[in-house]
Amino acid sequence: MAELLFVLVFAVVLIATGASLIGVVAALVAGFIVMALIGMLGIVVSLLPWLLAAWLVVWFYKNFISDQRGGDKVEFIRAYQRRKRYYRR
């Protein structure tokens, strides 16, 4: 929402100072791109703790939980390779 407000105020200021229509449109496009990139960066920063938590859960599961289930990883890989042969083109 702040990005939209910035772009609108930016356009009003440019029009009030007497900039040409092409200049206003070019400045609006540039301002929109910059504010969109800053907004995306803000979303990534706000989601970073959740991404780290998800990575930690997956790492914990792979290293501690899946080993306790007793599955033979080598046999699983061989079975996957046998099934894969039937679907080759």
C-alpha distances in whole Angstrom, upper triangle without the diagonal:
4,5,5,6,9,10,11,12,14,16,17,19,20,21,23,25,26,25,26,24,25,24,21,20,21,19,16,17,17,14,12,14,14,11,11,14,13,10,13,15,13,13,17,17,16,18,21,23,23,24,27,28,28,30,32,33,34,36,38,39,40,42,44,43,44,47,49,49,52,51,52,50,52,54,50,50,53,52,49,51,54,51,49,53,53,49,50,51
4,5,5,6,9,10,11,12,14,15,16,18,20,21,22,25,23,25,24,24,22,19,19,20,17,15,16,16,12,11,14,13,9,10,13,11,9,13,14,12,13,17,17,16,19,21,23,24,25,27,29,29,31,33,34,35,37,39,40,41,43,44,44,45,48,50,50,53,52,54,51,54,55,52,51,55,54,51,52,55,53,51,54,55,51,52,52
4,5,5,6,9,10,10,12,14,15,17,18,20,21,23,21,23,21,21,19,17,16,16,14,11,12,12,9,7,10,9,6,7,10,9,7,11,13,12,13,16,17,17,19,21,24,24,25,27,29,29,31,33,34,35,37,39,40,41,43,45,44,45,48,50,50,53,52,53,50,53,54,51,50,53,53,49,51,54,51,49,53,53,50,50,50
4,5,5,6,9,10,11,12,14,15,17,18,20,22,20,21,19,20,19,15,15,16,14,11,12,13,10,8,11,12,9,9,13,12,11,14,16,15,16,19,20,20,22,24,27,27,27,30,32,32,33,36,37,37,39,41,42,43,46,47,47,47,50,52,52,55,54,55,52,55,56,52,52,55,54,51,53,55,53,51,54,54,50,51,51
4,5,5,6,8,10,11,12,14,15,16,18,20,19,21,19,21,19,16,16,17,15,12,14,15,11,11,14,14,10,12,15,14,13,16,18,17,18,21,22,21,23,26,28,29,29,32,33,34,36,38,39,40,42,44,44,46,48,49,49,50,53,54,54,57,56,58,55,58,59,56,55,58,58,54,56,59,56,54,57,58,54,55,55
4,6,5,6,9,10,11,12,14,15,17,19,17,19,18,19,17,14,14,15,12,10,12,12,8,9,12,11,8,11,14,12,12,15,17,16,18,21,21,21,23,26,28,29,29,32,33,34,35,38,39,40,41,44,45,46,48,49,49,50,53,55,55,58,57,58,55,57,59,56,55,58,58,54,56,59,56,54,57,58,54,54,55
4,6,5,6,9,10,11,12,14,15,17,15,17,15,15,14,11,11,12,9,6,9,10,6,6,10,10,8,10,13,13,13,16,18,17,19,22,23,23,25,27,30,30,31,33,35,35,36,39,40,41,43,45,46,47,49,50,50,51,54,56,56,58,57,58,55,58,59,56,54,58,57,54,55,58,56,53,56,57,53,53,53
4,5,5,6,9,10,11,12,14,16,15,16,14,16,15,11,12,14,11,8,12,13,10,10,14,14,12,14,17,17,16,19,21,20,22,25,25,25,28,30,32,33,33,36,38,38,39,42,43,44,45,47,48,49,51,53,53,53,57,58,58,61,60,61,58,61,62,58,57,61,60,56,58,61,58,56,59,59,56,56,56
4,5,5,6,9,10,10,12,14,14,16,15,17,15,12,13,15,12,10,14,14,11,12,15,15,13,16,18,17,17,21,22,21,23,26,26,26,29,31,33,34,35,37,39,39,41,43,44,45,47,49,50,51,53,54,54,55,58,60,60,63,62,63,60,63,64,61,60,63,62,59,60,63,61,59,62,62,58,59,59
4,6,5,6,9,10,11,13,12,14,13,14,12,9,11,12,8,7,11,11,8,10,13,13,12,15,17,16,17,20,21,21,23,25,26,26,29,31,33,34,34,37,39,39,40,43,44,45,46,49,50,51,52,54,54,55,58,60,60,63,61,63,60,62,63,60,59,62,62,58,59,62,60,58,61,61,57,57,57
4,5,5,6,9,10,11,10,11,10,12,10,6,8,10,8,6,10,11,9,11,14,14,14,16,19,19,19,22,23,23,25,28,28,29,31,33,36,36,37,39,41,41,42,45,46,47,49,51,52,53,55,56,56,57,60,62,62,64,63,64,61,63,65,61,60,63,63,59,60,63,61,58,61,61,58,58,57
4,5,5,6,9,10,10,12,12,14,12,9,11,14,11,10,14,15,13,14,18,18,17,19,22,21,21,25,26,26,27,30,31,31,33,35,38,39,39,42,43,44,45,47,49,49,51,53,54,55,57,59,59,59,62,64,64,67,66,67,64,66,68,64,63,66,66,62,64,66,64,62,64,65,61,61,61
4,5,5,6,9,9,12,12,15,12,9,13,14,11,11,15,15,13,15,18,17,17,20,22,21,22,25,26,26,28,31,31,31,34,36,38,39,40,42,44,44,45,48,49,50,52,54,55,56,58,59,60,60,63,65,65,68,67,68,65,67,69,65,64,67,67,63,65,67,65,63,66,66,62,62,62
4,5,5,7,6,8,9,11,8,6,10,11,8,9,13,13,12,14,17,17,17,20,22,21,23,25,27,27,29,31,32,32,35,36,39,40,40,43,45,45,46,49,50,51,52,54,56,56,58,60,60,61,63,65,66,68,67,68,65,67,68,65,64,67,66,63,64,67,65,62,65,65,61,61,61
4,5,5,6,8,8,11,9,7,10,12,11,11,15,16,15,16,19,20,20,22,24,24,25,28,29,29,31,34,34,35,37,39,42,42,43,45,47,47,49,51,53,53,55,57,58,59,61,63,63,63,66,68,68,70,69,70,67,69,70,67,66,69,68,65,66,69,66,64,66,67,63,63,62
4,5,8,10,12,14,13,11,14,16,14,14,18,18,17,19,22,22,21,24,27,26,27,30,31,31,33,35,36,36,39,41,43,44,44,47,49,49,50,53,54,55,56,59,60,61,62,64,64,65,68,70,70,73,71,72,69,71,73,70,68,71,71,68,69,71,69,67,69,70,66,66,65
4,6,9,12,14,11,10,14,15,13,15,18,18,17,19,22,22,22,25,27,26,27,30,31,31,33,36,36,37,39,41,44,45,45,47,49,50,51,53,55,55,57,59,60,61,63,65,65,66,68,70,71,73,72,73,70,72,73,70,69,72,72,68,69,72,70,67,70,70,67,66,66
4,6,9,12,10,9,13,14,13,15,18,18,18,20,23,23,23,26,28,28,29,32,33,33,35,37,38,39,41,43,46,47,47,49,51,52,52,55,57,57,58,61,62,62,64,66,67,67,70,72,72,74,73,74,71,73,74,71,69,72,72,68,69,72,70,67,70,70,66,66,65
4,7,8,6,6,10,11,10,12,15,15,15,18,20,20,21,23,25,25,27,29,30,31,33,35,36,37,39,41,44,45,44,47,49,49,50,53,54,54,56,58,59,60,62,64,64,64,67,69,69,72,70,71,68,70,71,68,66,69,69,65,66,69,67,64,66,67,63,63,62
4,5,5,6,9,10,11,12,14,15,16,18,20,21,22,24,26,27,28,30,32,32,34,36,37,38,40,42,45,46,45,48,50,50,51,54,55,55,56,59,60,60,62,65,65,65,68,70,70,72,70,71,68,69,71,68,66,69,68,65,65,68,66,63,65,66,62,61,60
4,5,5,6,9,10,10,12,14,15,16,18,20,21,22,24,26,26,28,30,31,32,34,36,37,38,40,44,44,43,46,48,48,49,52,53,53,55,57,58,58,61,63,63,63,66,68,67,70,68,69,65,67,68,65,64,66,66,62,63,66,63,60,63,63,59,59,58
4,5,5,6,8,10,11,12,14,15,17,18,20,21,23,24,25,27,29,30,32,33,35,36,37,39,42,43,42,45,47,47,47,50,52,51,53,56,56,56,59,61,61,61,64,66,66,68,66,67,63,65,66,63,61,64,64,60,60,63,61,58,60,61,57,56,55
4,5,5,6,8,10,11,12,14,15,16,18,20,21,22,24,26,27,28,30,32,33,34,36,37,41,41,41,43,46,46,46,49,51,50,52,55,55,56,58,60,60,60,63,65,65,67,66,66,63,65,66,63,61,64,64,60,61,63,61,59,61,61,58,57,56
4,6,5,6,9,10,10,12,14,15,16,18,20,21,22,24,26,26,28,30,31,32,34,36,39,39,39,42,44,44,45,47,49,49,50,53,54,54,56,59,59,59,62,64,64,66,64,65,62,64,65,62,60,63,63,59,60,63,61,58,60,61,57,57,56
4,5,5,6,9,10,10,12,14,15,16,18,20,21,22,24,25,27,29,30,31,33,34,38,38,37,40,42,42,43,46,47,47,48,51,52,52,54,57,57,56,59,62,61,64,62,63,59,61,62,59,57,60,60,56,57,60,57,55,57,57,54,53,52
4,5,5,6,9,10,11,12,14,15,17,19,20,21,23,24,26,27,29,30,32,33,37,37,36,39,41,41,41,44,46,46,47,50,51,51,53,55,55,55,58,60,60,62,61,61,58,59,61,58,56,59,59,55,56,58,56,53,56,56,53,52,51
4,5,5,6,8,10,11,12,14,15,16,18,20,21,22,24,26,27,28,30,32,35,35,35,37,40,40,40,43,45,45,46,49,50,50,52,54,55,55,57,60,60,62,60,61,58,60,61,58,56,59,59,56,56,59,57,54,57,58,54,53,53
4,5,5,6,9,10,10,12,14,15,16,18,20,21,22,24,25,26,28,30,33,33,33,36,38,38,39,41,43,43,44,47,48,48,50,53,53,53,56,58,58,60,58,59,56,58,60,56,55,58,57,54,55,58,55,53,55,56,52,52,51
4,5,5,6,9,10,10,12,14,15,16,18,20,21,23,24,26,27,29,32,32,31,34,36,36,37,40,41,41,42,45,46,46,48,51,51,50,53,56,55,58,56,57,53,55,57,53,52,55,54,51,51,54,52,49,52,52,49,48,48
4,5,5,6,9,10,11,12,14,16,17,18,20,21,23,25,26,27,31,31,30,33,35,35,36,39,40,40,41,44,45,45,47,50,50,50,52,55,55,57,55,56,53,54,56,53,51,54,54,51,51,54,52,50,52,53,49,49,48
4,5,5,6,8,10,11,12,14,15,16,18,20,21,22,24,26,29,30,29,32,34,34,35,37,39,39,41,43,44,45,47,49,49,49,52,54,54,57,55,56,53,55,57,53,52,55,55,51,52,55,53,51,53,54,51,50,50
4,6,5,6,9,10,10,12,14,15,16,18,20,21,22,24,27,28,27,30,32,32,33,36,37,37,39,41,42,42,45,47,47,47,50,52,52,54,53,54,51,53,54,51,49,53,52,49,50,53,50,48,51,51,48,47,47
4,6,5,6,9,10,11,12,14,15,17,18,20,21,23,26,26,25,28,31,30,31,34,35,35,36,39,40,40,42,45,45,45,48,50,50,52,50,51,48,50,51,48,47,50,50,46,47,50,48,45,48,49,45,45,45
4,5,5,6,9,10,11,12,14,16,17,18,20,21,25,25,25,27,30,30,30,33,35,35,36,38,40,40,42,44,44,45,47,49,50,52,51,51,48,50,52,49,47,51,51,47,48,51,49,47,50,50,47,47,47
4,5,5,6,9,10,10,12,14,15,16,18,20,23,24,23,26,28,28,29,32,33,34,35,38,39,39,41,43,43,44,47,49,49,51,50,51,48,50,52,49,47,51,51,47,48,51,49,47,50,51,47,47,48
4,5,5,6,9,10,11,12,14,15,17,18,22,22,21,24,26,26,27,30,31,31,33,35,36,37,39,41,41,41,44,46,46,49,47,48,45,47,49,45,44,48,47,44,45,48,46,44,47,47,44,44,44
4,5,5,6,9,10,11,12,14,15,16,20,21,20,22,25,25,25,28,29,29,31,33,34,35,37,39,39,39,42,44,45,47,45,46,43,45,47,44,42,46,46,42,43,46,45,42,45,46,43,42,43
4,5,5,6,9,10,11,12,14,15,19,20,19,21,24,24,25,27,29,30,31,33,34,35,37,39,39,40,42,44,45,47,46,47,44,46,48,45,44,47,47,44,45,49,47,44,48,49,45,45,46
4,5,5,6,9,10,11,12,14,17,18,18,20,22,23,24,26,28,28,30,32,33,34,36,38,38,38,41,43,43,46,45,46,43,46,47,44,43,46,46,43,44,48,45,43,47,47,44,44,45
4,5,5,6,9,10,11,12,16,16,15,18,20,20,21,24,25,25,27,29,30,31,33,35,35,35,38,40,40,43,42,43,40,42,44,40,39,43,43,39,41,44,42,40,43,44,40,41,41
4,5,5,6,9,10,10,14,15,14,16,19,19,20,22,24,25,26,28,29,30,32,34,34,35,37,39,40,42,41,42,39,42,44,40,39,43,43,40,41,44,43,41,44,45,42,42,43
4,5,5,6,9,10,13,14,14,16,18,19,20,22,24,25,26,28,30,31,32,34,34,35,38,39,40,43,42,43,41,43,45,42,41,45,45,41,43,46,44,43,46,47,44,44,45
4,5,5,6,9,11,11,12,14,16,16,18,20,21,22,24,26,27,28,30,32,32,32,35,37,37,40,39,41,38,41,42,39,38,42,42,39,40,43,41,40,43,44,41,41,43
4,5,5,6,10,10,9,12,14,14,15,17,19,20,21,23,25,25,27,29,29,30,33,35,35,38,37,38,35,38,40,36,36,39,39,36,38,41,39,37,41,42,39,39,41
4,5,5,8,10,10,11,14,15,16,17,19,21,21,23,25,26,27,29,30,31,33,35,36,39,38,39,37,39,41,38,38,41,41,38,40,43,42,40,44,45,42,42,44
4,6,7,8,10,11,13,14,16,17,19,20,22,23,25,26,28,29,29,31,33,35,35,38,38,39,37,40,42,38,38,42,42,39,41,44,42,41,44,45,43,43,45
4,6,5,6,9,10,11,12,14,16,17,18,20,21,23,24,26,26,27,30,31,32,35,34,36,33,36,38,35,34,38,38,35,37,40,38,37,41,42,39,40,41
4,5,5,6,9,10,11,12,14,15,16,18,20,21,22,24,25,26,28,30,31,33,33,34,32,35,37,34,33,37,37,34,36,39,38,37,40,41,39,39,41
4,5,5,6,9,10,10,12,14,15,16,18,20,21,22,23,24,27,28,29,32,32,34,31,34,36,33,33,37,37,35,37,40,39,38,41,42,40,41,43
4,5,5,6,9,10,11,12,14,15,17,18,20,21,21,22,25,26,27,30,30,32,30,33,34,31,31,35,35,32,35,38,36,35,39,40,37,39,41
4,5,5,6,9,10,11,12,14,15,17,18,20,20,21,24,25,26,29,28,30,27,30,32,29,29,32,32,30,32,35,33,32,36,37,35,36,38
4,5,5,6,9,10,10,12,14,15,16,18,19,20,22,24,25,28,27,29,27,30,32,29,29,32,33,30,32,36,34,33,37,38,36,37,39
4,5,5,6,9,10,10,12,14,15,16,17,18,21,22,23,26,26,28,26,29,31,28,28,32,32,30,33,35,34,33,37,38,37,38,40
4,5,5,6,9,10,11,12,14,15,15,16,19,21,21,24,24,25,23,27,28,25,25,29,29,27,29,32,31,30,34,35,33,34,36
4,6,5,6,9,10,11,12,14,15,15,18,20,21,23,23,24,22,25,27,24,24,27,28,25,28,31,30,29,32,34,32,33,35
4,5,5,6,9,10,11,12,13,14,16,18,19,22,22,24,22,25,27,24,25,28,29,27,29,32,31,31,34,36,34,35,38
4,5,5,6,9,10,10,10,12,15,16,17,20,20,22,20,24,25,23,23,27,27,25,28,31,30,29,33,34,33,34,37
4,5,5,6,9,10,10,10,13,15,16,18,18,19,17,21,22,19,20,24,24,22,24,27,26,26,29,31,29,31,33
4,5,5,6,8,10,10,12,14,16,18,18,19,17,20,22,20,20,24,24,23,25,28,27,27,30,32,31,32,35
4,6,5,6,7,9,11,12,14,16,17,19,17,21,23,20,21,25,25,24,27,29,29,29,32,34,33,34,37
4,6,6,5,6,9,10,11,14,14,16,15,18,20,18,19,22,22,21,24,27,26,26,30,31,30,32,35
4,6,6,5,7,10,11,13,12,14,12,15,17,15,16,19,20,19,21,24,24,24,27,29,28,29,32
4,6,7,7,9,11,13,13,14,13,16,18,17,18,21,22,21,23,26,26,26,29,31,31,32,35
4,6,6,7,9,11,13,15,14,18,19,18,19,23,23,23,25,28,28,28,31,33,33,34,38
4,5,5,7,10,11,14,14,17,18,17,19,22,22,21,24,26,26,27,30,31,31,33,36
4,5,5,8,8,10,10,14,15,13,15,18,18,18,21,23,22,23,26,28,28,29,33
4,6,6,7,9,9,13,14,13,15,18,18,19,21,23,23,24,27,29,29,31,34
4,5,8,11,12,15,16,15,18,20,20,21,24,25,25,27,30,31,32,33,37
4,6,9,11,14,14,13,16,18,18,19,22,23,23,24,27,29,29,31,35
4,6,9,12,12,12,15,16,16,18,20,21,22,24,26,28,28,30,34
4,6,9,8,8,11,13,13,14,17,18,18,20,22,24,25,27,30
4,6,5,6,9,10,11,13,15,16,17,19,21,23,24,25,29
4,5,5,6,9,10,11,12,14,15,16,19,21,22,23,27
4,5,5,6,9,10,11,12,14,15,17,20,21,21,25
4,5,5,6,9,10,11,12,14,16,18,19,21,24
4,6,5,6,9,10,11,12,15,16,17,19,23
4,5,5,6,9,10,10,13,15,16,17,20
4,5,5,6,9,10,11,13,15,16,20
4,5,5,6,9,10,12,13,15,19
4,5,5,6,9,11,11,13,16
4,5,5,6,9,10,11,15
4,5,5,7,10,11,14
4,5,6,7,10,13
4,5,5,7,10
4,6,6,9
4,6,9
4,6
4
